[in-house]
Amino acid sequence: MDQARNQRQEERLEYQWPVWFAEDFKQMLSEGLMVDVSSGGMAFKCNADENCPKVGQKLAARFSIPRFEEDDSSAITSFIRTGYVLRVEKINASLCLVAIQFDEPLSLKPCEQADINIMLNKNLR
């Protein structure tokens, strides 16, 4: 994964939050745990079972990221995105790390939003 990190065009926000995914939302959803996210894709951990995505598979994912508002530190923005599985790495016998690329980028860059929030909080102190 280090090689993939070096090839990224945008820094990712490391963030752990639930992700719900399936080939489409008419099917039973599986749950994962987001590891990081950028405007173009995300990585998440999920069970290494029959519901674990495969490389090249089309997925729909529902997830949230922090919104970083001055007056509400618990604010989140929710997204639904479709995309393709780029990589599946086995972490151990029960967990896999899945990387997907979104068909349509997010309207914001999550890591830049986090940096803005950090600067705002420093200036308010």
N, C-alpha and C positions, 0 to 999 in steps of 0.2 A: 504494500500500500504506500510505502515511502516514495516509490517511483511515481505513482499516481498523484501524490501530493505535490511533487515538483512540477508536474505538467498542468496543474490547475491554473486557470486564468483569473480566478477570483478567490480570495480568502474565504474559508468557510467558517460559519458560526458553529462552534461546538456546543451542542445543546441536547439535553436528554429530555424527551417528551414522547408520549405515546403517538404511534402512527398506525392508522388502520389502512389495510390494503387488500386488493383482490384484482382479478383480471377486469372486472367491472363491478359496479356497486349493486348489481342485481344478484350477485353471488354472496355467499357467506363471507364476511370479512375476517381477516386474520389481523392479529395485533403484533406490532413490533415496537422497538424503542429507538427513536432517532438518536444518531451519534453526531452527525453534523449536517449542515444545510447551507446551500448558496442559492443564488437566483436561478441557477441552471440545473440543480439536482440535489440529491441528498443521499446519505448513507444511514442505514438502520440495521439493528440486530433483530433477528427473529428466530423462532424455533427451527431447528434442522429436521423438519418432518415433511410430510407430503404436501403441505401448504407453502413450503419455502419456494420462493420464486426461482426461475431458471434464467440463465443468461439469454438475452434476446426476447424474453417474454414481455408483453405489453402489460402494464400495471396501472391501476388507478389508486391514488393514495390521498388520504385525508389527514391533515396534520395542522399544528398550530406553532407559531413562534412568538417570542415576546415582542410587544409593540413599542416599548421604551417611551412611555409618556411621562412627563414631569410629575403630573398630579396623580398618576395611578401606576405604581410599580408592578401591579399584577395583570396589566392589560396584555391581551394576546390578539393576534390576527390569525384567523383560520384560513386554510387553503385546501382546495381539491385540485390535484394535478394528475395528468396521465403522463406516462413516459415509458422508456424501455430500460430493462435491466442490463447494465453494462458489465457487472462483475458480481460474483457470489464467492465469498471466501469462508471456508469452514473455520470457525473459531475453536470449537471443541465438538465433542460428540452430540451435544444438544443445541448448539447455537451457530448461526451463520451471520456474516456481515454482507449486506446487500447494498449495492450502489446503483442508483437509477438516475437517468438523465431525463429531465422534464421535456415534454413536447413544446410547452410554452413557458418561458421563463417567468419567475415571480416579478411583480412590479417594483420590487425593492431588493437591495442587496443586504441580507441579514447581518453580515459582519460589520458593514459600514454603519448600519443602524445602531448596533451595539456600541461601536466606537463613539458615535455621537452622544449616546446616553451617558457613557463614562465621562466624556468631556463636560456635559451639562451638569452632572452631579458634582464634579470637582469645582466648577465655577460657582455653584450654589452654596458651597461650604464656606 
